[in-house]
Amino acid sequence: RVELGEVAWEAVEAILTQNEVATQGWPAELRRMLTTPQHLDVFLNFLKDADNVSALTAYPRMLEEVWQRNVEDAEDSADRLGLVIALAEDLAEDEELWAPELQYASRWLDALKGLKSSGFLCTEGSRAVLGFRHQTLFDFARSKAFLRREDSLSNYVLSKQTSLFVRPILWSALGHLREVLPKRYREEFQKLWGGVERKHLRFLFMEFLGRQQAPMPEERGWLLPCLDDPSLKAKAMQSMMGSQGWFDILEPELLPRMMAEDDANAWPRRGLLIAALPFAQARVVALLRRQWLPRQEMDSETLWTLRDAPVWDEATISVLENIVGRMDVAAWLVEDIVGKIAKVAPTRAATFLKTSLDFAFAEMERAEKPEFIKLLQ
């Protein structure tokens, strides 16, 4: 499966405008979601005329709306549901993306025509094979099957641990269960967490837990102990990056403890702080000031954490000014930071630059090199 990177919102807005979609008043979550090409494609193909666009602030909600429109709300909803569930189960069992169209046409011909006409299902070129327009539609349909027929997600996954094909189905099913049936989600996840043996699935579970913005108590109980396991700690930290909920949990005690440790997990530790800047910059800066600024050996870590800060306020600037006033920082990096400060506070940028130059000149003088002394006289 190929995953494309995010696209700038300006480019997305231009595409939406070309498709006669007005974006005024859209929530930030929706805009951010549509910068993913796959999400944008699903929106344009199925939902650009939806009345409740502003409510589609998460991709599972978008998929649910697509499902309702194309399956549940259709006049022949029973036939469409039967066809989609059967196709999803057959593809999952055979670990294929396509199945012979003929085996469904004999029973659900009208439903098949309707779903192909809407774009929910499709055929591959000239081949008489049937599949879902998007991988995520297939995954979503499979998760619906787990709910509808009360299939055991844990039994299915544990029986196919060696298969990479199970990963997208598992991710979608977990997300759907968590949103629709949280009690059943907790039961299934507990079985999976305790029963899985393959590392690739263990890491997928950790990533899923870390993505949650409001972790449940059980999810805390599953993921937090991974921080005490040297073989899992870096992956656990990485999985939590960008989650405000996990940052709130880590900030009081666990994150300061991580910041006091050696550099074995320097990258994921710094990643946690950088990813929190958009929603908690003041708190990150306060942590840096308390935990790292008194330790000069951590100046490089602090510098690289804040160099791309979203907001250049006095608290952020003063921390970095302390560093350039006592550490030899590359000229290009100082210039980059000064340029960012100058956009919001030109006078402050000048004093920041002076602090850096004062340190550089003092270092030259201490070196007692004749060519530098001439420059200082």
C-alpha positions as CSV (number, residue, x, y, z in Angstrom):
1,R,0.0,0.0,0.0
2,V,1.4,3.4,-1.0
3,E,0.8,6.3,1.4
4,L,1.2,9.8,0.1
5,G,2.3,12.7,2.4
6,E,0.2,15.6,3.4
7,V,-0.5,18.5,1.0
8,A,-0.6,22.2,1.9
9,W,-4.1,23.4,2.8
10,E,-3.8,26.1,0.2
11,A,-3.4,23.5,-2.5
12,V,-6.3,21.5,-1.1
13,E,-8.5,24.6,-0.9
14,A,-7.8,25.3,-4.6
15,I,-8.9,21.8,-5.5
16,L,-12.1,22.0,-3.5
17,T,-12.9,25.4,-5.1
18,Q,-12.5,23.8,-8.5
19,N,-15.0,21.3,-7.4
20,E,-17.4,24.0,-6.3
21,V,-17.0,23.2,-2.6
22,A,-17.1,26.2,-0.2
23,T,-14.7,25.9,2.7
24,Q,-15.7,29.0,4.7
25,G,-16.2,28.3,8.4
26,W,-14.8,24.8,8.3
27,P,-13.2,23.6,11.5
28,A,-9.5,23.2,11.7
29,E,-9.7,19.4,12.2
30,L,-11.6,19.0,8.9
31,R,-9.1,21.1,7.0
32,R,-6.2,19.2,8.5
33,M,-7.7,15.9,7.7
34,L,-8.3,16.8,4.0
35,T,-4.6,17.5,3.6
36,T,-4.1,13.8,3.3
37,P,-4.6,12.9,-0.4
38,Q,-6.6,9.7,0.4
39,H,-9.0,11.5,2.7
40,L,-9.5,14.3,0.1
41,D,-10.2,11.7,-2.6
42,V,-12.9,10.0,-0.5
43,F,-14.4,13.4,0.3
44,L,-14.6,14.5,-3.3
45,N,-16.0,11.2,-4.6
46,F,-18.6,10.7,-1.9
47,L,-19.3,13.7,0.3
48,K,-18.7,17.0,-1.4
49,D,-22.4,17.7,-1.4
50,A,-23.0,16.6,2.2
51,D,-25.1,19.0,4.3
52,N,-23.1,18.2,7.5
53,V,-19.6,18.7,6.2
54,S,-18.4,20.5,9.3
55,A,-19.2,17.5,11.5
56,L,-16.8,15.3,9.5
57,T,-13.8,16.1,11.7
58,A,-12.3,12.6,11.8
59,Y,-11.7,10.1,9.1
60,P,-13.8,7.3,10.8
61,R,-16.7,9.7,10.8
62,M,-16.2,10.4,7.1
63,L,-16.2,6.6,6.4
64,E,-19.3,6.2,8.5
65,E,-21.1,8.8,6.4
66,V,-20.0,7.2,3.2
67,W,-21.3,3.9,4.5
68,Q,-24.6,5.3,5.5
69,R,-25.1,7.0,2.1
70,N,-24.1,4.0,0.0
71,V,-25.2,1.1,2.1
72,E,-27.5,1.7,5.0
73,D,-29.7,4.4,3.4
74,A,-30.2,2.8,0.0
75,E,-33.6,1.4,-0.9
76,D,-32.0,-2.0,-1.3
77,S,-29.9,-1.6,1.8
78,A,-30.3,-5.3,2.9
79,D,-28.8,-6.6,-0.4
80,R,-26.1,-4.0,-0.4
81,L,-25.1,-4.8,3.1
82,G,-25.1,-8.5,2.3
83,L,-22.9,-8.0,-0.8
84,V,-20.4,-5.7,0.9
85,I,-20.0,-7.9,4.0
86,A,-19.6,-11.0,1.9
87,L,-17.0,-9.4,-0.3
88,A,-15.0,-8.0,2.6
89,E,-15.0,-11.3,4.4
90,D,-13.9,-13.2,1.2
91,L,-11.1,-10.8,0.5
92,A,-9.9,-10.9,4.1
93,E,-10.0,-14.7,4.2
94,D,-8.1,-15.1,0.9
95,E,-5.8,-12.1,1.6
96,E,-6.6,-10.6,-1.8
97,L,-7.8,-7.2,-3.0
98,W,-10.0,-8.6,-5.8
99,A,-12.6,-11.4,-6.1
100,P,-14.4,-12.8,-9.2
101,E,-17.4,-10.5,-9.9
102,L,-19.5,-13.4,-11.1
103,Q,-19.8,-15.0,-7.7
104,Y,-21.7,-11.9,-6.3
105,A,-23.6,-10.9,-9.4
106,S,-25.8,-14.0,-9.4
107,R,-27.2,-13.1,-5.9
108,W,-26.9,-9.3,-5.6
109,L,-27.0,-8.0,-9.2
110,D,-29.0,-4.8,-8.6
111,A,-27.0,-4.0,-5.4
112,L,-23.8,-4.7,-7.3
113,K,-24.8,-2.2,-10.1
114,G,-25.7,0.4,-7.5
115,L,-22.5,0.2,-5.6
116,K,-20.4,0.2,-8.7
117,S,-22.4,3.2,-10.0
118,S,-21.7,5.2,-6.8
119,G,-18.0,4.3,-6.9
120,F,-18.1,2.4,-3.6
121,L,-17.1,-0.8,-5.4
122,C,-15.2,-1.1,-8.7
123,T,-13.6,-3.5,-11.2
124,E,-10.0,-3.6,-12.2
125,G,-9.6,-2.6,-15.8
126,S,-10.9,-5.2,-18.2
127,R,-10.7,-8.0,-15.6
128,A,-14.0,-9.4,-14.3
129,V,-12.9,-8.9,-10.7
130,L,-14.5,-6.9,-8.0
131,G,-13.1,-4.8,-5.1
132,F,-13.4,-1.7,-3.0
133,R,-12.6,1.7,-4.4
134,H,-10.3,2.4,-1.4
135,Q,-8.4,0.1,0.9
136,T,-10.0,2.0,3.9
137,L,-13.5,1.2,2.6
138,F,-12.5,-2.5,2.6
139,D,-11.1,-2.2,6.1
140,F,-14.2,-0.3,7.3
141,A,-16.5,-3.0,5.8
142,R,-14.5,-5.7,7.5
143,S,-14.8,-3.9,10.8
144,K,-18.6,-3.7,10.2
145,A,-18.7,-7.4,9.8
146,F,-17.1,-7.9,13.2
147,L,-19.9,-5.9,14.7
148,R,-22.8,-7.3,12.7
149,R,-22.0,-11.0,13.0
150,E,-20.3,-10.7,16.4
151,D,-17.2,-12.2,14.9
152,S,-14.3,-12.2,17.3
153,L,-11.7,-9.7,16.2
154,S,-9.1,-11.2,18.5
155,N,-9.6,-14.7,17.2
156,Y,-9.3,-13.5,13.6
157,V,-6.1,-11.5,14.3
158,L,-4.4,-14.1,16.5
159,S,-5.0,-16.8,13.8
160,K,-3.3,-14.6,11.2
161,Q,-0.4,-13.1,13.1
162,T,2.1,-13.9,10.4
163,S,0.2,-12.0,7.8
164,L,0.8,-8.3,7.1
165,F,-2.6,-8.2,5.3
166,V,-4.3,-8.2,8.7
167,R,-2.7,-4.9,9.8
168,P,-5.0,-2.4,8.0
169,I,-8.1,-4.4,8.9
170,L,-7.0,-4.5,12.5
171,W,-6.4,-0.8,12.7
172,S,-9.8,0.1,11.2
173,A,-11.7,-2.5,13.3
174,L,-10.1,-1.3,16.5
175,G,-11.0,2.3,15.7
176,H,-14.5,1.5,14.8
177,L,-15.0,-0.7,17.9
178,R,-13.5,2.0,20.2
179,E,-16.0,4.6,18.9
180,V,-19.1,2.5,18.6
181,L,-18.7,-0.3,21.3
182,P,-16.1,0.8,23.8
183,K,-16.8,-2.1,26.2
184,R,-16.3,-4.6,23.5
185,Y,-13.3,-2.8,22.3
186,R,-11.7,-3.0,25.7
187,E,-12.4,-6.8,25.9
188,E,-11.0,-7.5,22.4
189,F,-7.9,-5.3,22.9
190,Q,-7.1,-7.0,26.2
191,K,-7.2,-10.4,24.5
192,L,-5.0,-9.1,21.6
193,W,-2.6,-7.4,23.9
194,G,-2.1,-10.5,26.0
195,G,-2.1,-13.0,23.2
196,V,-0.1,-11.4,20.3
197,E,3.4,-12.8,19.7
198,R,4.5,-11.0,16.6
199,K,6.5,-7.8,17.1
200,H,4.9,-6.1,14.1
201,L,1.5,-6.4,15.7
202,R,2.8,-5.4,19.1
203,F,4.2,-2.2,17.6
204,L,0.9,-1.6,15.7
205,F,-1.1,-1.8,19.0
206,M,1.3,0.6,20.6
207,E,1.0,3.1,17.7
208,F,-2.8,2.8,17.9
209,L,-2.9,3.5,21.6
210,G,-0.4,6.4,21.2
211,R,-2.6,8.0,18.6
212,Q,-5.5,8.4,21.0
213,Q,-6.2,12.0,22.1
214,A,-8.2,11.0,25.1
215,P,-6.7,7.7,26.4
216,M,-9.0,5.5,28.4
217,P,-7.8,4.2,31.8
218,E,-7.3,0.8,30.3
219,E,-5.2,2.2,27.5
220,R,-3.0,3.9,30.0
221,G,-2.5,0.6,31.7
222,W,-1.5,-1.1,28.5
223,L,0.9,1.5,27.1
224,L,2.5,3.2,30.1
225,P,4.3,0.0,31.3
226,C,6.1,-0.1,27.9
227,L,8.0,3.0,29.0
228,D,9.7,0.7,31.6
229,D,10.8,-1.9,29.1
230,P,14.1,-0.9,27.4
231,S,13.1,-2.8,24.2
232,L,9.8,-1.0,23.9
233,K,10.5,2.4,25.4
234,A,11.5,4.3,22.3
235,K,8.6,2.9,20.3
236,A,6.2,3.8,23.1
237,M,7.5,7.4,23.2
238,Q,7.3,7.6,19.4
239,S,3.7,6.4,19.4
240,M,2.6,9.2,21.8
241,M,4.0,12.0,19.7
242,G,1.4,14.6,18.8
243,S,-1.3,13.3,21.3
244,Q,-2.3,16.1,23.7
245,G,-3.9,13.4,25.9
246,W,-0.7,11.5,26.4
247,F,1.3,14.7,26.8
248,D,-1.0,15.7,29.7
249,I,-0.4,12.3,31.3
250,L,3.4,12.4,30.8
251,E,4.0,16.0,31.7
252,P,3.8,16.0,35.5
253,E,6.2,13.2,36.4
254,L,7.2,10.8,33.5
255,L,8.4,13.4,31.0
256,P,10.7,15.2,33.5
257,R,12.1,11.8,34.4
258,M,12.8,11.1,30.8
259,M,14.4,14.5,30.4
260,A,16.8,13.7,33.2
261,E,17.9,10.4,31.7
262,D,20.9,9.8,29.4
263,D,20.7,10.1,25.6
264,A,19.8,6.5,24.9
265,N,16.3,7.7,23.8
266,A,17.2,11.3,22.9
267,W,15.4,11.3,19.5
268,P,12.0,10.1,20.7
269,R,12.3,12.2,23.8
270,R,12.9,15.3,21.7
271,G,10.2,14.2,19.3
272,L,7.6,14.2,22.1
273,L,8.5,17.8,23.0
274,I,8.6,19.0,19.4
275,A,5.2,17.4,18.6
276,A,3.7,19.1,21.7
277,L,4.7,22.6,20.6
278,P,1.6,23.3,18.5
279,F,-0.8,22.7,21.4
280,A,1.4,23.2,24.5
281,Q,4.3,25.4,23.7
282,A,4.3,27.4,27.0
283,R,4.3,24.1,28.9
284,V,7.2,22.7,26.8
285,V,9.2,25.8,27.2
286,A,8.6,25.7,31.0
287,L,9.8,22.1,31.1
288,L,13.0,23.0,29.1
289,R,13.7,25.9,31.4
290,R,13.4,23.7,34.5
291,Q,14.9,20.5,33.3
292,W,17.5,21.3,30.6
293,L,18.5,25.0,30.8
294,P,20.4,24.5,34.1
295,R,22.4,21.7,32.4
296,Q,24.7,23.2,29.8
297,E,25.4,19.8,28.3
298,M,21.7,19.8,27.1
299,D,22.0,23.0,25.2
300,S,22.0,21.3,21.8
301,E,18.9,19.3,22.7
302,T,17.1,22.5,23.8
303,L,18.2,24.3,20.7
304,W,17.0,21.7,18.3
305,T,13.7,21.3,20.2
306,L,12.8,25.0,19.8
307,R,14.4,26.1,16.5
308,D,11.1,25.6,14.6
309,A,8.8,26.8,17.4
310,P,5.3,27.8,16.1
311,V,5.3,31.0,18.2
312,W,8.2,33.3,18.9
313,D,7.3,34.7,22.3
314,E,9.6,36.1,24.9
315,A,9.7,32.9,26.9
316,T,10.9,30.9,23.9
317,I,13.4,33.6,22.8
318,S,14.9,34.0,26.2
319,V,15.6,30.3,26.6
320,L,17.4,30.2,23.2
321,E,19.2,33.5,24.0
322,N,20.7,31.9,27.1
323,I,22.1,29.1,24.9
324,V,23.6,31.3,22.2
325,G,25.1,33.4,24.9
326,R,27.2,30.5,26.2
327,M,27.5,28.0,23.4
328,D,29.2,28.1,20.0
329,V,26.2,27.8,17.6
330,A,26.6,27.5,13.9
331,A,26.2,30.9,12.1
332,W,23.6,29.6,9.7
333,L,21.5,28.4,12.6
334,V,21.7,31.7,14.5
335,E,20.8,33.4,11.2
336,D,17.8,31.1,10.8
337,I,16.5,31.8,14.3
338,V,17.1,35.5,14.1
339,G,15.1,35.6,10.9
340,K,12.2,34.0,12.5
341,I,12.3,36.3,15.5
342,A,12.6,39.4,13.2
343,K,9.2,38.6,11.6
344,V,7.4,39.2,14.9
345,A,9.9,41.3,16.9
346,P,12.6,43.0,14.9
347,T,14.2,44.9,17.9
348,R,14.2,41.6,19.9
349,A,15.9,39.9,17.0
350,A,18.7,42.5,17.1
351,T,19.4,42.0,20.8
352,F,19.3,38.2,20.3
353,L,21.9,38.5,17.5
354,K,24.1,40.8,19.7
355,T,24.1,38.2,22.5
356,S,25.3,35.6,20.0
357,L,28.0,37.9,18.6
358,D,29.2,38.9,22.0
359,F,29.8,35.3,22.9
360,A,31.6,34.6,19.5
361,F,33.9,37.7,20.0
362,A,34.7,36.7,23.6
363,E,35.7,33.2,22.4
364,M,37.9,34.8,19.8
365,E,39.6,36.9,22.4
366,R,40.1,33.9,24.7
367,A,41.8,32.1,21.8
368,E,44.5,34.8,21.8
369,K,44.9,34.5,18.0
370,P,46.5,37.6,16.6
371,E,44.2,37.8,13.6
372,F,41.1,37.9,15.8
373,I,42.6,40.4,18.3
374,K,43.1,42.8,15.4
375,L,39.4,42.5,14.6
376,L,38.5,43.3,18.2
377,Q,40.7,46.4,18.6
